[in-house]
Amino acid sequence: MASRGLSLPKEVRLRRSSEIVEVIRKGKIFRERDFSLFLLFKGEGPMRFGCIVPKRVGTAPKRNRIKRLVREVFRLNRGRLKEGFWMIVLVKQGAEGDSLRSWWERLEKVWREAGVMREDEEGSPSSSDLL
């Protein structure tokens, strides 16, 4: 079992369809070539996250790999993201990128554009530090 500090607890995952629909309907959209980021400010509480990879993206192993990579990028950057937001990453058909580095760089770029990244603090990991 993973240690407590390295896991992605249930409290930070968006799991109910009603929560996902709320973020998609009411949230602001940030588009990238391979995914769209839906972001909804909810005020108090932790940053919450969900990832959707439709069947049209590819076979089950490819979809599962993309979900694992996106969740891992979120997990590693959770401390660098502002609190109070709910976000959904919706992966588009034809999404490429089998590496953690490529997903990290693209998600970090969109998070900065959306204004949910905290200012870089000394000691904060970057993609080059971890990958």
ChimeraX attribute file (.defattr): number of C-alpha atoms within 10 A of each C-alpha:
attribute: neighborCount
match mode: 1-to-1
recipient: residues
	/A:1	4
	/A:2	7
	/A:3	6
	/A:4	8
	/A:5	8
	/A:6	10
	/A:7	12
	/A:8	17
	/A:9	10
	/A:10	10
	/A:11	12
	/A:12	16
	/A:13	18
	/A:14	19
	/A:15	14
	/A:16	9
	/A:17	9
	/A:18	10
	/A:19	13
	/A:20	19
	/A:21	12
	/A:22	12
	/A:23	24
	/A:24	19
	/A:25	11
	/A:26	12
	/A:27	19
	/A:28	15
	/A:29	18
	/A:30	15
	/A:31	13
	/A:32	14
	/A:33	12
	/A:34	15
	/A:35	21
	/A:36	17
	/A:37	23
	/A:38	22
	/A:39	23
	/A:40	20
	/A:41	16
	/A:42	15
	/A:43	11
	/A:44	9
	/A:45	12
	/A:46	17
	/A:47	22
	/A:48	22
	/A:49	23
	/A:50	22
	/A:51	20
	/A:52	16
	/A:53	20
	/A:54	14
	/A:55	11
	/A:56	11
	/A:57	16
	/A:58	14
	/A:59	10
	/A:60	12
	/A:61	9
	/A:62	16
	/A:63	18
	/A:64	13
	/A:65	14
	/A:66	24
	/A:67	18
	/A:68	14
	/A:69	19
	/A:70	20
	/A:71	18
	/A:72	18
	/A:73	19
	/A:74	21
	/A:75	17
	/A:76	17
	/A:77	18
	/A:78	18
	/A:79	14
	/A:80	16
	/A:81	19
	/A:82	14
	/A:83	19
	/A:84	15
	/A:85	20
	/A:86	25
	/A:87	23
	/A:88	25
	/A:89	23
	/A:90	18
	/A:91	24
	/A:92	17
	/A:93	15
	/A:94	12
	/A:95	16
	/A:96	16
	/A:97	13
	/A:98	12
	/A:99	12
	/A:100	17
	/A:101	16
	/A:102	14
	/A:103	21
	/A:104	21
	/A:105	15
	/A:106	14
	/A:107	21
	/A:108	20
	/A:109	14
	/A:110	17
	/A:111	17
	/A:112	13
	/A:113	11
	/A:114	15
	/A:115	12
	/A:116	19
	/A:117	19
	/A:118	13
	/A:119	12
	/A:120	10
	/A:121	8
	/A:122	6
	/A:123	6
	/A:124	11
	/A:125	15
	/A:126	14
	/A:127	16
	/A:128	9
	/A:129	7
	/A:130	9
	/A:131	10
